[in-house]
Amino acid sequence: MYSIFDSQAFNANLFFPRQDTAPTPGNSDDIQVEVERGIVIHARRHPSIEARFSLLFFHGNGEIVSDYDNLAEHFNAMGAELIVVDFRGYGRSSGFPTLRNTLEDAHKVFDQLKSAGKFKEKVCIMGRSLGSASTLELCSKRSDVAGCVLESGYADPIPLVERRGLKIDKTTPEEDALFNNSEKIRLVKCPLLIMHGADDFLISPHEAKLNYDNAGSKMKHLEILEGVGHNDMMMSGSYFTTLKQFFDTWSSL
C-alpha cells in the first residue's frame, strides 16, 4: 500500500547521500550485495581473529562506510568484528534511498552476509541516527540477532522531515508498525543498549527515553551521555566504556 513515506517529497527531505572516493584499506573485506536487479549495496568488513561476535553497523545520514575505517580497531579491541553498511545511493552503493527500501535491504544484506559465512556465531546490530531504522527492523523481526545498540536513534520519522518544512498530518496503524521506531521496538526481545547525547538538538533525548520505555527487551539499558550532542558522541569519555560494558555483559550470556 502506498504511503507518504514512499513519496519523493518525504525521502528527499530525509536522505542526504554522498559518494565514497576513499581508498579501500588493505586489511578489509569489501562486499557487494545485490538487493534488486542492477542495484547493489556496499558493505565493508574489518576482520578480527580475536573477535567474539560480529557487529553489523548501519551508519547515520550523510555518512559512508569509509568514515568508519579508522574506528574499526576500536571496535575490534572490544571483541567486535565490525561490518559497516551503506544505504542505496550512499558511498559505493547504487540506486536511490527510500525509507521503505532501507528497511527491506537490511534483511537482504543480513541474509547474504550470513549465507556467505561473513558472520561470527553471535551477531549484534548497531545503528546510528538514521541507521536505527534498519537496526530495529532486523532486531524486531529476527530471532538470529543476539544484541541491539541504538546510538542517537529517533522514535518517529515525522519530526525529522517536519524540521525541513514537510508537514505530515497523520499516519495509519500500518505505517506506524513499519516506520515508527518507538512502536517497532516493542517487538525487540534481545539485549538492548540505547545511547544518546544529552545536548542532541537534532533528535531529542526524550525520543531515546520513549524508545527505552517501549522496548520489549528484558535486558535493556539507557545511557544519556553528558556534554555531547548528535554528531560528537565519541567525544564523551564514557562512549567506549559504555559500549564495552554492554558487549562484555551481552556476549557472555
Secondary structure as UniProt FT lines:
FT   HELIX           4..6
FT   HELIX           8..14
FT   TURN            26..27
FT   STRAND          29..36
FT   TURN            37..38
FT   STRAND          39..45
FT   TURN            49..50
FT   STRAND          53..58
FT   TURN            61..62
FT   HELIX           65..71
FT   HELIX           72..77
FT   TURN            78..79
FT   STRAND          80..85
FT   TURN            88..89
FT   HELIX           99..115
FT   TURN            116..117
FT   STRAND          123..128
FT   TURN            129..130
FT   HELIX           131..141
FT   TURN            143..144
FT   STRAND          147..151
FT   HELIX           158..162
FT   TURN            163..165
FT   HELIX           173..179
FT   HELIX           181..184
FT   HELIX           185..187
FT   STRAND          192..197
FT   TURN            198..199
FT   HELIX           205..214
FT   STRAND          220..225
FT   TURN            226..227
FT   HELIX           233..235
FT   TURN            237..238
FT   HELIX           239..251
//
